[in-house]
Amino acid sequence: MNWLEFALLHAADPHTVHVDGTEVGPCLVKEQVIFCPPDTVAAPGARVTLPGGRAARVRNAVFMDSCGTGLPDHLQLDIESGGRNAEGHRYCRGAAGPRNTIL
């Protein structure tokens, strides 16, 4: 099974992300981890724009080969937990509660 087949079979909603302006997909986006096709190029520090416009930076990029696990080869991107929206404003969590504000 290749990455495209895996993503379409096992993801309710595969997404497209942009890595340094290049469209990449289908990807599985889970919290601060993005699972991408194996030919994705993303170095630590690369800018990733997620579905919905949030932008983040890649903290770590690891190529994961199948190694007999039944999972296809793919690239795992660990992204920063902060993030910025499409306009570049940083989201933060206020001390009084979980309300998001734009700085």
C-alpha positions, 0 to 999 in steps of 0.5 A: 500500500502506498501513501495515497492509498493509506491516506484515502483509506484511513483518514476521514478528511485528508488535508493539503498543507503548504510547506514554504509555499509548496502545496503538499498532500494528502496529509494527516494533521494531528495536533502538533504532528503532520504525516505527509507523503514520503517525497515531501521536502521540509527542513526544521524551521520551514514554514507550514500553513495548515488548513484554516490558515494557521502557520507554524514552523517545523521543529523536526522532520523524520522520514519513516520507512515501512520496516514491515509495519504495514504503514507506508513510507511517509514524512512526519513533521513535528511542528511548534505548538504556538502558531500564527494565523494567515495574517501572521498574528500569534495566538496565545492562551490568556492566564484567566482562561482558554480564550484565544486572543490575537497579538 
